[in-house]
Amino acid sequence: MDYSWSEYAKHYDRATPHTSFYIDLSRLIENFIGCGLVLDAGCATGILSARLAESGRRRVVAMDACEDMLVLARQKISERNKERLEVIRGDVQNIPFSDSTFDAAVCVNVLFDLEDPLLGLTEMYRAIKPGGLLAISCPRPDFSPDVLINQAISDYKHKGILDDLLDDLDYMIKFNRGKIPRQVYSLVELECMLEDVGFHNKMSFERVYADQSYLIVTEK
Ligand SMILES: C[S@@+](CC[C@H](N)C(=O)[O-])C[C@H]1O[C@@H](n2cnc3c(N)ncnc32)[C@H](O)[C@@H]1O
């Protein structure tokens, strides 16, 4: 059975920000993404978008195709960041902005769910300015949902919040075991695709996100 992002939205929003693997990946990306206008392509509930908008001199466009994710992303617009965080509905494969709009883009664990990943990469290339960076992470081909789940349980126990998140954890387990990826690429395969689209790869991290994803930082 495949699971929908709509159903997952509220559980994702509660469970994800407390995991060490999401926090570590966010920090890593934040270190590479400079200032200016940043696209968070497939932002889900905008956890990373809000973080990026609140640190550094950035403005962030948080974009996702799923309205239920975006409802929760909009709730992250506050007095503090309202000038710097915009939330919009849009398709990574048809980005509703003109060429060379963004100084940088981030795309965390989205590509595997696109109907046409190559089109998604081409669109991100088009929307980024020359010299701008894309930080993109994807699940590794040997992705193990159980490793992620066990790490999340250990993080929640450590923080004393396991009991509060039991329902969300339950859904996270079902979702991660049941979600069927459309496309899974190895790190080397994605590096080649990015080069084919026109990017110049700068740096790759083979294991992030509790060792279950990789991260590529690449430049237009
Ligand atoms: C694992 S979540 C992404 C997590 C998010 N990047 C973060 O940092 O928390 C995958 C997201 O991709 C979105 N998505 C899937 N296909 C999409 C598309 N064609 N355009 C935009 N978003 C898409 C889903 O709605 C979902 O919110």
The ligand as a MOL file (V3000), in Angstrom:
LIG
                    3D

  0  0  0     0  0            999 V3000
M  V30 BEGIN CTAB
M  V30 COUNTS 27 29 0 0 0
M  V30 BEGIN ATOM
M  V30 1 C 9.7280 13.7790 2.4860 0
M  V30 2 S 8.7530 15.1380 2.1020 0 CHG=1
M  V30 3 C 9.9210 16.4490 1.9440 0
M  V30 4 C 10.4970 16.8860 3.2180 0
M  V30 5 C 10.8890 18.3470 3.2480 0
M  V30 6 N 11.7340 18.7020 2.1230 0
M  V30 7 C 11.5490 18.7180 4.5440 0
M  V30 8 O 12.6780 19.2360 4.5310 0
M  V30 9 O 10.9300 18.5150 5.6070 0 CHG=-1
M  V30 10 C 8.3370 14.9990 0.3790 0
M  V30 11 C 7.4780 16.1730 -0.0900 0
M  V30 12 O 7.5330 16.2440 -1.5080 0
M  V30 13 C 6.3070 16.7900 -1.9260 0
M  V30 14 N 6.1530 16.5750 -3.3620 0
M  V30 15 C 5.9980 15.4150 -4.0210 0
M  V30 16 N 5.8980 15.6350 -5.3490 0
M  V30 17 C 6.0020 16.9710 -5.5280 0
M  V30 18 C 5.9840 17.8270 -6.6690 0
M  V30 19 N 5.8410 17.3290 -7.9030 0
M  V30 20 N 6.1220 19.1490 -6.4900 0
M  V30 21 C 6.2440 19.6750 -5.2340 0
M  V30 22 N 6.2750 18.9150 -4.1210 0
M  V30 23 C 6.1540 17.5790 -4.2670 0
M  V30 24 C 5.2990 16.0400 -1.0790 0
M  V30 25 O 4.0520 16.6980 -1.0590 0
M  V30 26 C 6.0110 16.0350 0.2750 0
M  V30 27 O 5.6070 17.1240 1.0570 0
M  V30 END ATOM
M  V30 BEGIN BOND
M  V30 1 1 1 2
M  V30 2 1 2 3
M  V30 3 1 2 10
M  V30 4 1 3 4
M  V30 5 1 4 5
M  V30 6 1 5 6
M  V30 7 1 5 7
M  V30 8 2 7 8
M  V30 9 1 7 9
M  V30 10 1 10 11
M  V30 11 1 11 12
M  V30 12 1 11 26
M  V30 13 1 12 13
M  V30 14 1 13 14
M  V30 15 1 13 24
M  V30 16 1 14 15
M  V30 17 1 14 23
M  V30 18 2 15 16
M  V30 19 1 16 17
M  V30 20 1 17 18
M  V30 21 2 17 23
M  V30 22 1 18 19
M  V30 23 2 18 20
M  V30 24 1 20 21
M  V30 25 2 21 22
M  V30 26 1 22 23
M  V30 27 1 24 25
M  V30 28 1 24 26
M  V30 29 1 26 27
M  V30 END BOND
M  V30 END CTAB
M  END
